[in-house]
């Protein structure tokens, strides 16, 4: 419990007190936001605002997590390191994208496929590492599809069909993990269009994994104090409490950052931050065996990404017609006349209700077993 509290407090203090120093540094480096000409006209006032704030969140998370373990004399775990690997890896992909934007002074950095390629490289390395390092016979990730627990869809069941089955099993597993990683990180990325929107939504989504990880640790199949009467309900997750610790460090870092990112923002997440946070959400879902529960926990990101997909499909099918005034959908409401802060707070409420539904579903499953 001390690790949980210490990691969150230290990472929050890092971003809360040191972000102004990074803002001045980024301005000196001319790392300023470039604004699209076809977006809401009110956004042009944000041109030049410091970006790549994800660097600060990543550094704060690493500081909070490792400092907490050092102070309390506790070891790290493979599962927590995998979350940090995903966060740093996708943050690096986002940094390259942001750097190209600021250097070339245009709204496009990496091409769409180049960005996806970077996400796939990180996701593939993560996927391979996550099915190694067993403890008590359990690896950080499983090769089964999961909702709240693993369900009887195990890619490795195909290995009984010989060499072709083995190749197909690993290919499907890698495709599944990479789908979760790219979909979630891009969902957070498209949500990051208004001051504080993606940061606040990420606090809610990642915060849910503090609750989930803590509960899974109490009800772990390997816990020494689990009630024998509830043994049949136990969770077969490798390092649930460590996942809760790293989730707390991330949430603490975002809370401190949001102080400077809320409207009017003095610094933006950039793709560095949005891809890193999306990667963290995906990694937490995979390692806690709650992959499909992301449809609720990351529901706001699903809505935002879905609005972009629907808009593009409708545009192509109708030869230029649009459903929304602009996508992602938060810009649609801006162009309808909603104040930016109104859109942000209302979307936070929607995101919070979906997260509550996800955590509630998680707990109700335990009660119903």
C-alpha positions in Angstrom: 0.0 0.0 0.0 2.9 2.4 0.7 4.2 1.8 -2.8 0.8 2.7 -4.2 0.6 6.0 -2.3 4.2 7.0 -2.7 4.4 6.4 -6.5 1.3 8.5 -7.1 2.4 11.3 -4.8 5.9 11.5 -6.2 4.9 11.4 -9.9 2.2 14.1 -9.2 4.7 16.3 -7.4 7.1 15.9 -10.4 4.6 17.2 -13.0 2.9 19.7 -10.8 6.1 21.6 -9.8 8.5 20.9 -12.7 6.2 21.3 -15.7 6.8 25.1 -15.8 10.5 24.5 -16.2 9.8 22.1 -19.1 7.5 24.7 -20.7 10.3 27.3 -20.7 12.7 24.7 -22.1 10.3 23.6 -24.8 9.7 27.2 -25.8 13.4 27.8 -26.1 13.7 24.7 -28.3 10.8 26.1 -30.3 8.7 23.0 -29.7 5.4 24.8 -30.3 2.0 23.4 -31.5 1.1 23.8 -35.2 -2.6 24.4 -35.7 -4.6 23.1 -38.7 -6.2 25.8 -40.9 -9.4 23.8 -41.4 -10.1 23.4 -37.7 -12.2 25.7 -35.4 -10.9 29.3 -35.8 -10.7 29.7 -32.0 -7.8 27.2 -32.0 -5.5 29.6 -33.9 -4.8 31.4 -30.7 -3.1 28.2 -29.5 -0.4 28.3 -32.2 3.0 28.1 -30.7 1.9 26.7 -27.3 4.5 24.3 -25.9 3.9 20.7 -27.0 5.4 17.2 -26.4 4.2 17.3 -22.8 4.1 13.6 -22.8 7.9 13.7 -22.2 7.1 15.2 -18.7 4.4 12.5 -17.9 6.8 9.7 -18.9 9.6 11.0 -16.9 7.3 11.6 -13.9 5.9 8.1 -14.1 9.4 6.5 -14.2 10.5 8.7 -11.3 7.4 8.0 -9.2 7.4 4.3 -9.8 11.1 3.5 -9.3 11.6 6.0 -6.4 8.6 4.5 -4.6 10.1 1.0 -4.8 13.5 2.3 -3.8 12.2 4.2 -0.8 10.1 1.2 0.4 12.7 -1.4 -0.5 10.5 -3.4 -2.8 11.4 -5.1 -6.0 9.9 -4.3 -9.4 8.0 -6.8 -11.5 8.0 -7.9 -15.1 4.4 -6.8 -15.6 5.1 -3.3 -14.4 8.2 -3.0 -16.6 6.2 -4.2 -19.6 3.6 -1.4 -19.0 6.5 1.1 -18.8 8.1 -0.4 -21.9 4.9 0.1 -23.9 4.5 3.7 -22.6 8.1 4.7 -23.4 8.1 2.9 -26.7 4.9 4.5 -28.1 6.0 7.8 -26.5 9.1 7.6 -28.7 7.0 7.0 -31.8 4.9 10.0 -30.9 8.0 12.1 -30.2 9.3 11.4 -33.7 5.9 12.5 -35.1 5.9 15.7 -32.9 9.5 16.6 -33.7 8.9 16.4 -37.5 5.8 18.6 -37.1 7.7 21.3 -35.1 10.7 21.1 -37.3 8.7 21.4 -40.6 6.1 23.7 -39.1 3.2 21.7 -40.6 0.4 19.6 -39.0 1.7 16.3 -40.5 4.7 14.5 -39.0 5.0 10.8 -39.6 2.8 9.4 -42.3 -0.1 7.4 -41.2 1.4 4.0 -42.1 4.8 5.0 -40.7 3.1 5.7 -37.4 1.2 2.4 -37.4 4.5 0.6 -38.3 6.1 2.1 -35.2 3.2 1.1 -33.1 3.3 -2.5 -34.5 7.1 -2.8 -33.8 6.6 -1.8 -30.1 3.4 -3.9 -29.8 5.1 -7.0 -31.3 8.1 -6.8 -28.9 5.7 -6.3 -26.0 3.5 -9.2 -27.1 6.5 -11.6 -27.3 7.9 -10.5 -24.0 4.5 -10.7 -22.3 4.2 -14.5 -22.9 7.5 -15.2 -21.3 8.8 -14.9 -17.7 6.4 -17.3 -16.0 5.8 -17.2 -12.3 3.7 -19.9 -10.6 3.2 -21.1 -14.2 1.6 -17.8 -15.2 3.0 -15.3 -17.7 2.2 -11.6 -17.7 -0.1 -11.9 -20.7 -2.1 -14.9 -21.8 -2.7 -16.2 -25.4 -6.4 -16.2 -24.7 -8.9 -13.5 -25.5 -10.2 -11.9 -22.3 -13.2 -9.9 -21.2 -13.0 -9.8 -17.4 -11.1 -13.0 -17.3 -9.7 -15.2 -20.0 -12.5 -16.9 -22.1 -12.2 -20.2 -23.9 -10.7 -18.7 -27.1 -7.0 -19.6 -26.9 -4.9 -19.0 -30.0 -2.4 -21.7 -28.8 -5.1 -24.3 -29.2 -4.2 -24.2 -32.9 -0.8 -25.7 -32.2 -2.2 -29.2 -32.2 -2.5 -28.9 -36.0 1.3 -29.1 -36.4 3.7 -26.5 -37.8 1.0 -24.6 -39.8 -1.1 -24.5 -36.6 1.9 -23.1 -34.5 2.6 -20.4 -37.1 -1.1 -19.5 -37.3 -1.5 -19.5 -33.5 1.4 -17.0 -33.0 0.4 -14.9 -35.9 -3.2 -14.5 -34.6 -1.9 -13.7 -31.1 0.4 -11.0 -32.5 -2.4 -9.6 -34.6 -4.8 -9.5 -31.6 -2.3 -7.7 -29.3 -1.3 -5.2 -32.0 -4.9 -4.5 -32.8 -5.5 -3.6 -29.1 -2.4 -1.5 -29.0 -2.9 0.5 -32.2 -6.6 0.9 -31.7 -6.3 2.2 -28.1 -3.3 4.4 -28.7 -4.9 6.0 -31.8 -8.1 6.4 -29.9 -6.4 8.5 -27.2 -4.5 10.3 -30.0 -7.7 11.5 -31.8 -9.2 12.4 -28.4 -6.4 14.8 -27.8 -7.8 17.8 -29.5 -9.1 20.1 -26.7 -7.4 21.5 -23.6 -7.3 18.8 -21.0 -9.7 16.4 -22.8 -7.4 13.4 -23.4 -5.5 14.0 -20.1 -8.7 14.0 -18.0 -10.2 11.0 -19.9 -6.9 9.1 -19.3 -7.0 9.8 -15.6 -10.4 8.1 -15.5 -9.5 5.1 -17.7 -6.1 4.4 -16.1 -7.5 5.1 -12.7 -9.9 2.2 -13.1 -6.9 -0.1 -13.3 -5.8 1.0 -9.9 -9.1 -0.4 -8.6 -9.0 -3.5 -10.8 -5.4 -4.3 -9.9 -5.9 -3.8 -6.2 -9.0 -6.0 -6.2 -7.3 -8.7 -8.3 -4.4 -8.7 -5.8 -6.7 -9.3 -2.9 -8.5 -12.1 -4.8 -5.4 -13.5 -6.5 -5.1 -17.2 -6.9 -1.6 -16.9 -5.4 -2.6 -14.6 -2.5 -1.7 -16.1 0.9 -4.7 -14.6 2.7 -7.4 -15.3 0.2 -10.7 -16.5 1.7 -11.0 -20.2 0.9 -14.7 -19.7 0.3 -13.8 -17.4 -2.6 -11.0 -19.5 -4.1 -13.1 -20.4 -7.1 -13.5 -16.7 -7.9 -9.7 -15.9 -7.8 -7.9 -14.1 -10.6 -5.1 -15.8 -12.5 -3.1 -12.6 -13.1 0.7 -12.6 -12.6 1.4 -9.2 -10.9 -1.9 -7.4 -10.2 -0.7 -5.2 -7.4 2.3 -4.1 -9.4 0.0 -3.1 -12.2 -2.0 -1.0 -9.7 1.3 0.7 -8.5 2.4 1.6 -12.0 -1.2 2.8 -12.9 -1.1 5.0 -9.8 2.2 6.5 -10.9 0.8 7.3 -14.3 -2.4 8.8 -12.9 -0.4 10.9 -10.5 1.7 12.2 -13.3 -1.3 13.1 -15.4 -3.1 14.9 -12.5 -0.1 17.1 -11.9 0.2 17.8 -15.7 -3.5 18.6 -16.0 -3.0 21.6 -13.8 -1.0 23.2 -16.7 -2.9 21.4 -19.5 -6.4 22.5 -18.6 -8.0 25.4 -20.4 -6.3 27.7 -21.4 -3.5 25.1 -21.8 0.1 26.2 -21.3 1.4 22.9 -22.7 -0.1 20.1 -24.8 0.4 16.4 -24.6 1.4 16.1 -28.2 1.5 12.7 -29.9 4.3 11.9 -27.4 1.8 11.9 -24.6 -1.4 10.7 -26.3 0.3 7.6 -27.8 2.2 6.9 -24.6 -1.0 7.1 -22.5 -2.9 5.0 -25.0 -0.2 2.4 -24.9 -0.3 2.3 -21.1 -4.1 1.7 -21.2 -3.7 -1.1 -23.7 -0.9 -2.7 -21.7 -2.9 -2.6 -18.5 -5.9 -4.1 -20.2 -3.8 -7.0 -21.7 -1.8 -7.8 -18.5 -4.9 -7.6 -16.2 -6.8 -9.9 -18.6 -9.6 -7.3 -19.3 -9.0 -6.7 -23.0 -12.6 -6.5 -24.2 -13.7 -4.6 -21.1 -11.8 -1.7 -22.8 -14.9 -1.1 -24.8 -16.4 0.4 -21.6 -13.3 1.6 -19.7 -12.0 3.3 -22.9 -15.5 4.0 -24.1 -14.8 7.7 -24.8 -11.8 6.8 -26.9 -14.0 4.4 -28.8 -16.5 7.1 -29.5 -13.9 9.5 -30.6 -12.1 7.1 -32.9 -15.4 5.7 -34.2 -16.5 9.2 -35.2 -13.4 9.5 -37.4 -14.0 6.1 -39.0 -17.7 6.8 -39.7 -17.0 10.2 -41.1 -14.4 8.9 -43.5 -16.5 6.0 -44.7 -19.5 8.2 -45.2 -17.5 10.8 -47.0 -16.2 8.2 -49.5 -19.5 6.4 -49.9 -21.4 9.6 -50.6 -18.7 11.3 -52.6 -18.1 14.2 -50.3 -21.0 14.4 -47.8 -20.4 14.5 -44.1 -22.3 13.3 -41.0 -20.4 15.6 -38.6 -19.4 19.2 -39.2 -15.8 17.9 -38.4 -14.3 14.9 -36.8 -13.3 13.8 -34.2 -16.7 14.4 -32.8 -15.5 17.0 -30.1 -14.8 19.4 -33.0 -18.3 18.9 -34.3 -19.8 20.3 -31.1 -17.3 23.1 -31.1 -18.4 24.1 -34.5 -22.1 23.9 -33.3 -21.2 26.7 -30.9 -20.4 24.8 -27.6 -17.6 26.5 -25.6 -14.4 24.4 -25.5 -14.6 23.9 -21.7 -18.2 22.8 -22.0 -17.3 20.1 -24.5 -14.4 19.0 -22.4 -16.4 18.7 -19.1 -19.3 17.0 -20.8 -17.0 14.5 -22.5 -15.3 13.9 -19.1 -18.7 13.1 -17.7 -19.5 10.6 -20.5 -16.0 9.0 -20.1 -16.5 8.8 -16.3 -19.9 7.1 -16.7 -18.4 4.6 -19.1 -15.5 3.9 -16.8 -17.9 3.4 -13.9 -19.9 1.0 -16.0 -16.7 -0.9 -16.8 -15.5 -1.1 -13.2 -19.1 -2.0 -12.1 -19.2 -4.8 -14.6 -15.9 -6.1 -13.4 -17.1 -6.2 -9.8 -20.5 -7.6 -10.6 -18.9 -10.5 -12.5 -17.1 -11.4 -9.3 -20.3 -11.2 -7.2 -22.2 -13.3 -9.8 -19.7 -16.2 -10.0 
